[in-house]
């Protein structure tokens, strides 16, 4: 029998997320793993610089033995140490590789450390194909805090494609366990807000036009929209970039967000409408978490003590992949299904998890029977 739990990196979504959630859970639960076929479904398969930095960061945090961690490698083994150690850790992608993706692999580990952790992360703060750092601080953390965590994020310098060079410090107070979370009834929206920015030599009018694009889309569903419009400080954001982050919060504490980056040849108002449409779809379907957050919540749900339930817009392939890996390593139990309180029957939109420390394995039917008795 192999001493490693073998994980196939080509299954389902077949991308870097398999790597990130596997490494995090391996370090937290002290499970030696071998990952094969890494990023097999990507145009450039194998480990890229950003993935190497994230793996090596977590290996440093838990004193892991790591083999195969080279550029382009399709297979690694990761033997974690016995605990995740407190301390100050530095990771630098030396590219515009996303800092928020580094946080996806390192933050769960830092929260399970044996003392306070400081992460100094360098790379891209606002990058394509990854949540912007402003989304992380202004939206995602609202949901993550419901698991009982305490994280402080400071952005020292912005990093944009292609140069990168951003610098973010994250102070983490570890927890003994994650609290189970139930977010299934959003309630009324209480505010819609966001940030529209330009940096470098780009004119401020682009930020105004992006904000106008958002308002055009969101106004029919919520009249009051507070978009902060600004030009980044040239000392902390010297390179050209533009982008918008738009979010909403509900009376029951649900936070949803969407974002978009400006790009050459794209009209700024179109960029704003792109972000606005993504948020409006979430609002109209009654989701309690957005598509960025839902797959990142899987690891916290799996490790939580108790029963967690989240209502999404629809469960993405990214999320199905995270669930598959989480169940394989943690033995938490997930089910996905349509909300039985809604007449609309489309894609599955409820994620229901019994965390690995939970003993009652009878769900989800009991939950909904109890809910119906209450009403």
C-alpha positions as a Markdown table, in Angstrom:
| # | Residue | x | y | z |
|---|---|---|---|---|
| 1 | Unk | 0.0 | 0.0 | 0.0 |
| 2 | Unk | 1.4 | 3.4 | -0.9 |
| 3 | Unk | 2.4 | 5.7 | 1.9 |
| 4 | Unk | 1.0 | 8.6 | -0.1 |
| 5 | Unk | -2.6 | 9.6 | -0.9 |
| 6 | Unk | -2.5 | 9.9 | -4.7 |
| 7 | Unk | -4.4 | 12.8 | -6.3 |
| 8 | Unk | -4.9 | 13.1 | -10.0 |
| 9 | Unk | -4.5 | 16.7 | -11.1 |
| 10 | Unk | -6.3 | 16.1 | -14.4 |
| 11 | Unk | -9.7 | 15.3 | -12.8 |
| 12 | Unk | -12.8 | 17.6 | -13.3 |
| 13 | Unk | -11.5 | 21.2 | -13.7 |
| 14 | Unk | -7.9 | 20.0 | -14.0 |
| 15 | Unk | -6.2 | 23.2 | -13.0 |
| 16 | Unk | -4.2 | 24.9 | -10.2 |
| 17 | Unk | -7.0 | 24.8 | -7.7 |
| 18 | Unk | -6.5 | 21.0 | -7.2 |
| 19 | Unk | -2.9 | 21.8 | -6.3 |
| 20 | Unk | -3.8 | 24.6 | -3.9 |
| 21 | Unk | -6.6 | 22.8 | -1.9 |
| 22 | Unk | -4.6 | 19.5 | -1.8 |
| 23 | Unk | -1.5 | 21.2 | -0.4 |
| 24 | Unk | -3.5 | 23.1 | 2.2 |
| 25 | Unk | -5.3 | 20.1 | 3.5 |
| 26 | Unk | -2.2 | 18.0 | 3.4 |
| 27 | Unk | -0.4 | 20.5 | 5.6 |
| 28 | Unk | -3.3 | 21.0 | 8.0 |
| 29 | Unk | -4.3 | 17.3 | 8.4 |
| 30 | Unk | -0.7 | 15.8 | 8.2 |
| 31 | Unk | -1.6 | 13.6 | 5.2 |
| 32 | Unk | 1.3 | 12.8 | 2.8 |
| 33 | Unk | 0.2 | 13.2 | -0.8 |
| 34 | Unk | 1.4 | 12.6 | -4.3 |
| 35 | Unk | -0.2 | 14.8 | -7.0 |
| 36 | Unk | 0.1 | 13.5 | -10.6 |
| 37 | Unk | -0.9 | 15.1 | -13.9 |
| 38 | Unk | -0.6 | 18.6 | -12.5 |
| 39 | Unk | -2.6 | 21.2 | -14.4 |
| 40 | Unk | -3.0 | 18.6 | -17.2 |
| 41 | Unk | -6.0 | 20.5 | -18.8 |
| 42 | Unk | -4.2 | 23.8 | -19.1 |
| 43 | Unk | -2.5 | 25.0 | -22.3 |
| 44 | Unk | 0.8 | 25.0 | -20.5 |
| 45 | Unk | 0.5 | 22.0 | -18.1 |
| 46 | Unk | 2.7 | 21.4 | -15.1 |
| 47 | Unk | 3.9 | 23.8 | -12.4 |
| 48 | Unk | 4.3 | 27.5 | -13.2 |
| 49 | Unk | 6.2 | 30.0 | -11.1 |
| 50 | Unk | 3.2 | 31.0 | -9.1 |
| 51 | Unk | 2.3 | 27.5 | -8.1 |
| 52 | Unk | 5.9 | 26.7 | -7.1 |
| 53 | Unk | 5.9 | 29.8 | -4.8 |
| 54 | Unk | 2.7 | 28.8 | -3.1 |
| 55 | Unk | 3.7 | 25.1 | -2.6 |
| 56 | Unk | 7.1 | 26.2 | -1.2 |
| 57 | Unk | 5.5 | 28.7 | 1.1 |
| 58 | Unk | 3.3 | 26.1 | 2.7 |
| 59 | Unk | 6.2 | 23.6 | 2.8 |
| 60 | Unk | 8.1 | 26.2 | 4.8 |
| 61 | Unk | 5.2 | 26.8 | 7.1 |
| 62 | Unk | 4.8 | 23.1 | 8.1 |
| 63 | Unk | 8.4 | 21.9 | 7.6 |
| 64 | Unk | 7.3 | 19.6 | 4.7 |
| 65 | Unk | 9.5 | 17.3 | 2.6 |
| 66 | Unk | 8.9 | 18.3 | -1.0 |
| 67 | Unk | 10.0 | 16.6 | -4.1 |
| 68 | Unk | 9.4 | 17.3 | -7.8 |
| 69 | Unk | 8.8 | 21.0 | -7.2 |
| 70 | Unk | 10.4 | 22.3 | -10.4 |
| 71 | Unk | 9.1 | 24.5 | -13.3 |
| 72 | Unk | 6.9 | 22.4 | -15.6 |
| 73 | Unk | 6.8 | 19.4 | -13.3 |
| 74 | Unk | 3.7 | 17.2 | -13.6 |
| 75 | Unk | 4.2 | 15.4 | -10.4 |
| 76 | Unk | 5.1 | 16.2 | -6.8 |
| 77 | Unk | 5.2 | 14.5 | -3.4 |
| 78 | Unk | 4.5 | 16.5 | -0.3 |
| 79 | Unk | 5.1 | 15.0 | 3.2 |
| 80 | Unk | 4.0 | 17.6 | 5.8 |
| 81 | Unk | 5.6 | 18.1 | 9.2 |
| 82 | Unk | 3.7 | 17.5 | 12.4 |
| 83 | Unk | 2.4 | 21.1 | 12.8 |
| 84 | Unk | 2.1 | 24.4 | 11.0 |
| 85 | Unk | 4.5 | 26.8 | 12.8 |
| 86 | Unk | 3.9 | 30.4 | 13.8 |
| 87 | Unk | 6.2 | 33.0 | 12.4 |
| 88 | Unk | 6.9 | 35.5 | 9.6 |
| 89 | Unk | 6.9 | 34.1 | 6.0 |
| 90 | Unk | 7.8 | 35.8 | 2.8 |
| 91 | Unk | 6.7 | 34.6 | -0.7 |
| 92 | Unk | 7.5 | 36.5 | -4.0 |
| 93 | Unk | 6.2 | 35.3 | -7.4 |
| 94 | Unk | 8.6 | 37.7 | -9.1 |
| 95 | Unk | 5.9 | 38.2 | -11.7 |
| 96 | Unk | 2.3 | 39.5 | -11.8 |
| 97 | Unk | 1.2 | 36.1 | -10.4 |
| 98 | Unk | -1.8 | 36.6 | -8.2 |
| 99 | Unk | -1.3 | 37.3 | -4.5 |
| 100 | Unk | -4.9 | 36.3 | -3.8 |
| 101 | Unk | -4.1 | 32.8 | -5.2 |
| 102 | Unk | -1.1 | 32.6 | -2.9 |
| 103 | Unk | -3.6 | 33.4 | -0.1 |
| 104 | Unk | -5.9 | 30.6 | -1.2 |
| 105 | Unk | -3.2 | 28.0 | -0.4 |
| 106 | Unk | -1.5 | 29.7 | 2.5 |
| 107 | Unk | -4.3 | 31.3 | 4.5 |
| 108 | Unk | -6.1 | 28.2 | 5.7 |
| 109 | Unk | -2.7 | 26.9 | 6.9 |
| 110 | Unk | -1.9 | 30.1 | 8.7 |
| 111 | Unk | -5.3 | 29.9 | 10.5 |
| 112 | Unk | -4.4 | 26.5 | 11.8 |
| 113 | Unk | -0.9 | 27.4 | 13.0 |
| 114 | Unk | 0.4 | 27.0 | 16.5 |
| 115 | Unk | 0.6 | 30.8 | 16.9 |
| 116 | Unk | 0.3 | 34.1 | 15.1 |
| 117 | Unk | 1.5 | 34.2 | 11.5 |
| 118 | Unk | 2.6 | 37.1 | 9.3 |
| 119 | Unk | 2.6 | 36.6 | 5.5 |
| 120 | Unk | 4.5 | 39.0 | 3.3 |
| 121 | Unk | 3.3 | 38.3 | -0.2 |
| 122 | Unk | 4.6 | 39.8 | -3.4 |
| 123 | Unk | 3.3 | 39.6 | -6.9 |
| 124 | Unk | 0.1 | 40.8 | -8.6 |
| 125 | Unk | -2.7 | 42.5 | -6.6 |
| 126 | Unk | -5.1 | 43.0 | -9.5 |
| 127 | Unk | -4.7 | 40.2 | -12.1 |
| 128 | Unk | -6.9 | 38.5 | -14.7 |
| 129 | Unk | -8.2 | 35.0 | -13.9 |
| 130 | Unk | -8.0 | 35.7 | -10.1 |
| 131 | Unk | -9.9 | 37.8 | -7.6 |
| 132 | Unk | -8.6 | 41.3 | -7.1 |
| 133 | Unk | -7.1 | 42.1 | -3.7 |
| 134 | Unk | -9.9 | 44.7 | -3.2 |
| 135 | Unk | -12.5 | 41.9 | -3.6 |
| 136 | Unk | -10.6 | 39.8 | -1.0 |
| 137 | Unk | -10.5 | 42.6 | 1.6 |
| 138 | Unk | -13.9 | 44.2 | 0.8 |
| 139 | Unk | -16.1 | 41.2 | 0.1 |
| 140 | Unk | -14.6 | 37.8 | 0.6 |
| 141 | Unk | -13.4 | 38.6 | 4.2 |
| 142 | Unk | -17.0 | 39.4 | 5.2 |
| 143 | Unk | -18.0 | 35.8 | 4.5 |
| 144 | Unk | -14.8 | 34.3 | 5.8 |
| 145 | Unk | -15.2 | 36.0 | 9.2 |
| 146 | Unk | -18.3 | 34.0 | 9.8 |
| 147 | Unk | -16.1 | 31.0 | 10.2 |
| 148 | Unk | -14.7 | 32.7 | 13.3 |
| 149 | Unk | -11.4 | 34.0 | 11.9 |
| 150 | Unk | -9.4 | 37.2 | 12.4 |
| 151 | Unk | -7.3 | 38.4 | 9.6 |
| 152 | Unk | -5.8 | 41.8 | 8.9 |
| 153 | Unk | -4.6 | 42.8 | 5.4 |
| 154 | Unk | -2.5 | 45.8 | 4.4 |
| 155 | Unk | -1.7 | 46.6 | 0.8 |
| 156 | Unk | 1.7 | 48.4 | 0.6 |
| 157 | Unk | 2.1 | 48.5 | -3.1 |
| 158 | Unk | 0.0 | 47.6 | -6.1 |
| 159 | Unk | 1.2 | 45.1 | -8.7 |
| 160 | Unk | -0.2 | 44.9 | -12.2 |
| 161 | Unk | 0.4 | 42.8 | -15.3 |
| 162 | Unk | 3.0 | 42.4 | -16.7 |
| 163 | Unk | 5.5 | 43.7 | -14.1 |
| 164 | Unk | 3.9 | 42.7 | -10.8 |
| 165 | Unk | 5.8 | 44.0 | -7.8 |
| 166 | Unk | 2.8 | 44.3 | -5.5 |
| 167 | Unk | 3.3 | 43.8 | -1.8 |
| 168 | Unk | 0.6 | 42.7 | 0.7 |
| 169 | Unk | 1.1 | 41.9 | 4.4 |
| 170 | Unk | -1.4 | 39.6 | 6.1 |
| 171 | Unk | -1.5 | 39.2 | 9.9 |
| 172 | Unk | -3.3 | 36.1 | 11.0 |
| 173 | Unk | -4.5 | 35.1 | 14.4 |
| 174 | Unk | -4.9 | 31.3 | 14.4 |
| 175 | Unk | -8.1 | 29.5 | 15.6 |
| 176 | Unk | -8.6 | 26.2 | 17.3 |
| 177 | Unk | -11.5 | 25.3 | 15.0 |
| 178 | Unk | -13.6 | 26.9 | 12.3 |
| 179 | Unk | -17.3 | 27.6 | 13.1 |
| 180 | Unk | -19.9 | 26.0 | 10.9 |
| 181 | Unk | -21.8 | 28.6 | 8.8 |
| 182 | Unk | -25.3 | 28.6 | 7.4 |
| 183 | Unk | -26.0 | 31.2 | 4.6 |
| 184 | Unk | -29.2 | 30.1 | 2.9 |
| 185 | Unk | -31.6 | 33.1 | 3.2 |
| 186 | Unk | -30.2 | 36.4 | 2.1 |
| 187 | Unk | -32.9 | 38.8 | 2.9 |
| 188 | Unk | -33.2 | 42.3 | 1.5 |
| 189 | Unk | -30.2 | 44.2 | 0.1 |
| 190 | Unk | -29.0 | 47.0 | 2.4 |
| 191 | Unk | -26.3 | 48.4 | 0.2 |
| 192 | Unk | -24.5 | 48.2 | -3.1 |
| 193 | Unk | -21.0 | 49.6 | -3.2 |
| 194 | Unk | -17.7 | 49.3 | -4.9 |
| 195 | Unk | -14.4 | 50.8 | -6.1 |
| 196 | Unk | -13.5 | 52.1 | -9.6 |
| 197 | Unk | -9.8 | 52.9 | -10.1 |
| 198 | Unk | -7.1 | 53.9 | -12.5 |
| 199 | Unk | -3.4 | 53.9 | -12.0 |
| 200 | Unk | -0.2 | 55.1 | -13.7 |
| 201 | Unk | -0.8 | 57.5 | -16.6 |
| 202 | Unk | -4.4 | 56.5 | -17.2 |
| 203 | Unk | -7.0 | 59.4 | -16.9 |
| 204 | Unk | -9.5 | 59.4 | -14.1 |
| 205 | Unk | -12.4 | 59.6 | -16.6 |
| 206 | Unk | -12.0 | 55.9 | -17.3 |
| 207 | Unk | -12.9 | 55.2 | -13.7 |
| 208 | Unk | -16.0 | 57.3 | -14.0 |
| 209 | Unk | -17.0 | 55.5 | -17.2 |
| 210 | Unk | -16.6 | 52.1 | -15.5 |
| 211 | Unk | -18.7 | 53.2 | -12.6 |
| 212 | Unk | -21.4 | 54.4 | -15.0 |
| 213 | Unk | -21.4 | 51.0 | -16.7 |
| 214 | Unk | -22.1 | 49.3 | -13.3 |
| 215 | Unk | -24.8 | 51.7 | -12.4 |
| 216 | Unk | -26.6 | 51.2 | -15.7 |
| 217 | Unk | -26.9 | 47.5 | -15.0 |
| 218 | Unk | -27.5 | 47.6 | -11.2 |
| 219 | Unk | -29.9 | 50.6 | -10.9 |
| 220 | Unk | -33.0 | 48.5 | -11.9 |
| 221 | Unk | -32.5 | 46.2 | -8.9 |
| 222 | Unk | -31.1 | 48.7 | -6.4 |
| 223 | Unk | -31.3 | 52.5 | -6.6 |
| 224 | Unk | -28.6 | 53.6 | -4.3 |
| 225 | Unk | -25.1 | 52.6 | -5.5 |
| 226 | Unk | -22.0 | 54.0 | -3.8 |
| 227 | Unk | -19.0 | 53.6 | -6.2 |
| 228 | Unk | -15.8 | 55.2 | -4.9 |
| 229 | Unk | -13.9 | 56.6 | -7.9 |
| 230 | Unk | -10.2 | 57.4 | -7.6 |
| 231 | Unk | -6.7 | 57.4 | -9.1 |
| 232 | Unk | -4.1 | 55.3 | -7.3 |
| 233 | Unk | -1.1 | 57.0 | -5.7 |
| 234 | Unk | 1.7 | 57.0 | -8.1 |
| 235 | Unk | 4.2 | 55.9 | -5.4 |
| 236 | Unk | 2.2 | 52.8 | -4.4 |
| 237 | Unk | 0.8 | 52.0 | -7.9 |
| 238 | Unk | 3.2 | 53.3 | -10.5 |
| 239 | Unk | 2.2 | 51.1 | -13.4 |
| 240 | Unk | -0.9 | 51.4 | -15.7 |
| 241 | Unk | -4.0 | 49.6 | -14.7 |
| 242 | Unk | -7.8 | 50.1 | -14.4 |
| 243 | Unk | -10.5 | 48.1 | -12.8 |
| 244 | Unk | -13.7 | 48.0 | -10.9 |
| 245 | Unk | -15.0 | 45.9 | -7.9 |
| 246 | Unk | -18.7 | 46.0 | -7.1 |
| 247 | Unk | -20.4 | 44.3 | -4.2 |
| 248 | Unk | -23.6 | 44.2 | -2.1 |
| 249 | Unk | -24.5 | 43.2 | 1.4 |
| 250 | Unk | -27.9 | 42.0 | 2.7 |
| 251 | Unk | -29.8 | 42.5 | 6.0 |
| 252 | Unk | -28.7 | 39.0 | 7.0 |
| 253 | Unk | -25.0 | 39.6 | 6.5 |
| 254 | Unk | -24.5 | 38.0 | 3.1 |
| 255 | Unk | -21.8 | 39.7 | 0.9 |
| 256 | Unk | -21.6 | 39.2 | -2.9 |
| 257 | Unk | -19.1 | 40.7 | -5.3 |
| 258 | Unk | -17.8 | 40.8 | -8.9 |
| 259 | Unk | -15.0 | 42.6 | -10.6 |
| 260 | Unk | -13.4 | 43.3 | -14.0 |
| 261 | Unk | -10.2 | 44.8 | -15.2 |
| 262 | Unk | -9.8 | 47.3 | -17.9 |
| 263 | Unk | -7.9 | 46.0 | -21.0 |
| 264 | Unk | -6.6 | 47.4 | -24.2 |
| 265 | Unk | -9.4 | 47.9 | -26.8 |
| 266 | Unk | -12.3 | 47.4 | -24.3 |
| 267 | Unk | -14.6 | 50.4 | -23.7 |
| 268 | Unk | -14.5 | 51.3 | -20.0 |
| 269 | Unk | -18.3 | 51.4 | -19.7 |
| 270 | Unk | -18.4 | 47.9 | -21.2 |
| 271 | Unk | -15.9 | 46.8 | -18.5 |
| 272 | Unk | -18.3 | 48.2 | -15.8 |
| 273 | Unk | -21.3 | 46.5 | -17.4 |
| 274 | Unk | -19.4 | 43.2 | -17.3 |
| 275 | Unk | -18.9 | 43.5 | -13.5 |
| 276 | Unk | -22.5 | 44.8 | -13.1 |
| 277 | Unk | -24.0 | 41.9 | -15.0 |
| 278 | Unk | -22.2 | 39.4 | -12.9 |
| 279 | Unk | -23.4 | 40.9 | -9.7 |
| 280 | Unk | -27.0 | 41.4 | -10.9 |
| 281 | Unk | -27.2 | 37.7 | -11.8 |
| 282 | Unk | -26.2 | 36.9 | -8.3 |
| 283 | Unk | -28.7 | 39.3 | -6.8 |
| 284 | Unk | -31.6 | 38.1 | -8.9 |
| 285 | Unk | -31.1 | 34.4 | -8.2 |
| 286 | Unk | -31.0 | 34.9 | -4.4 |
| 287 | Unk | -27.5 | 33.7 | -3.9 |
| 288 | Unk | -25.8 | 34.1 | -0.5 |
| 289 | Unk | -22.2 | 33.6 | -1.7 |
| 290 | Unk | -20.7 | 34.6 | -5.1 |
| 291 | Unk | -18.9 | 32.4 | -7.6 |
| 292 | Unk | -15.4 | 33.6 | -6.4 |
| 293 | Unk | -16.2 | 32.7 | -2.8 |
| 294 | Unk | -18.1 | 29.4 | -3.1 |
| 295 | Unk | -15.1 | 27.3 | -4.1 |
| 296 | Unk | -12.8 | 29.0 | -1.5 |
| 297 | Unk | -15.3 | 28.2 | 1.2 |
| 298 | Unk | -15.0 | 24.4 | 0.7 |
| 299 | Unk | -11.9 | 23.9 | 2.7 |
| 300 | Unk | -13.3 | 25.9 | 5.7 |
| 301 | Unk | -16.6 | 24.0 | 5.5 |
| 302 | Unk | -14.7 | 20.7 | 5.5 |
| 303 | Unk | -12.6 | 21.6 | 8.5 |
| 304 | Unk | -15.5 | 23.2 | 10.5 |
| 305 | Unk | -17.0 | 21.6 | 13.5 |
| 306 | Unk | -20.6 | 21.1 | 12.5 |
| 307 | Unk | -22.9 | 21.5 | 9.6 |
| 308 | Unk | -22.5 | 24.2 | 7.0 |
| 309 | Unk | -24.9 | 25.2 | 4.3 |
| 310 | Unk | -24.3 | 27.8 | 1.6 |
| 311 | Unk | -26.7 | 28.9 | -1.2 |
| 312 | Unk | -24.9 | 29.7 | -4.5 |
| 313 | Unk | -26.1 | 30.9 | -7.8 |
| 314 | Unk | -25.1 | 27.6 | -9.3 |
| 315 | Unk | -22.4 | 25.2 | -8.3 |
| 316 | Unk | -19.5 | 25.6 | -10.7 |
| 317 | Unk | -17.0 | 23.0 | -12.0 |
| 318 | Unk | -14.4 | 24.8 | -9.9 |
| 319 | Unk | -16.5 | 24.2 | -6.8 |
| 320 | Unk | -17.2 | 20.5 | -7.7 |
| 321 | Unk | -13.5 | 20.0 | -8.0 |
| 322 | Unk | -12.8 | 21.6 | -4.6 |
| 323 | Unk | -15.4 | 19.4 | -3.1 |
| 324 | Unk | -14.0 | 16.2 | -4.7 |
| 325 | Unk | -10.5 | 16.9 | -3.2 |
| 326 | Unk | -11.8 | 18.0 | 0.2 |
| 327 | Unk | -13.8 | 14.8 | 0.6 |
| 328 | Unk | -10.9 | 12.7 | -0.5 |
| 329 | Unk | -8.4 | 14.2 | 2.0 |
| 330 | Unk | -10.6 | 15.3 | 4.9 |
| 331 | Unk | -13.4 | 12.7 | 4.8 |
| 332 | Unk | -15.9 | 15.5 | 5.3 |
| 333 | Unk | -19.2 | 14.8 | 3.6 |
| 334 | Unk | -20.8 | 17.1 | 1.0 |
| 335 | Unk | -24.0 | 17.0 | -0.9 |
| 336 | Unk | -25.3 | 19.4 | -3.6 |
| 337 | Unk | -28.9 | 19.9 | -4.5 |
| 338 | Unk | -31.6 | 22.4 | -5.6 |
| 339 | Unk | -33.1 | 24.6 | -2.9 |
| 340 | Unk | -36.4 | 22.8 | -2.1 |
| 341 | Unk | -38.1 | 26.1 | -1.1 |
| 342 | Unk | -37.9 | 27.4 | -4.6 |
| 343 | Unk | -40.2 | 26.6 | -7.5 |
| 344 | Unk | -37.3 | 27.2 | -10.0 |
| 345 | Unk | -35.6 | 23.9 | -10.7 |
| 346 | Unk | -32.4 | 24.5 | -12.6 |
| 347 | Unk | -28.8 | 23.7 | -11.7 |
| 348 | Unk | -27.9 | 22.6 | -8.1 |
| 349 | Unk | -27.4 | 25.7 | -5.9 |
| 350 | Unk | -27.1 | 24.4 | -2.3 |
| 351 | Unk | -23.9 | 23.1 | -0.8 |
| 352 | Unk | -24.4 | 21.2 | 2.4 |
| 353 | Unk | -21.4 | 19.9 | 4.4 |
| 354 | Unk | -20.9 | 17.9 | 7.5 |
| 355 | Unk | -17.4 | 18.9 | 8.6 |
| 356 | Unk | -14.9 | 16.2 | 9.3 |
| 357 | Unk | -15.4 | 16.6 | 13.1 |
| 358 | Unk | -19.2 | 16.1 | 12.9 |
| 359 | Unk | -20.7 | 12.8 | 14.0 |
| 360 | Unk | -24.3 | 12.9 | 12.7 |
| 361 | Unk | -24.3 | 11.7 | 9.1 |
| 362 | Unk | -28.0 | 12.0 | 8.4 |
| 363 | Unk | -28.6 | 15.0 | 6.1 |
| 364 | Unk | -29.8 | 17.0 | 4.3 |
| 365 | Unk | -33.4 | 15.7 | 4.6 |
| 366 | Unk | -33.5 | 16.2 | 8.4 |
| 367 | Unk | -32.5 | 19.9 | 8.0 |
| 368 | Unk | -35.3 | 20.7 | 5.5 |
| 369 | Unk | -37.9 | 18.7 | 7.5 |
| 370 | Unk | -37.0 | 20.7 | 10.6 |
| 371 | Unk | -37.1 | 24.0 | 8.6 |
| 372 | Unk | -40.6 | 23.1 | 7.3 |
| 373 | Unk | -41.8 | 22.4 | 10.8 |
| 374 | Unk | -40.6 | 25.8 | 12.0 |
| 375 | Unk | -42.6 | 27.6 | 9.3 |
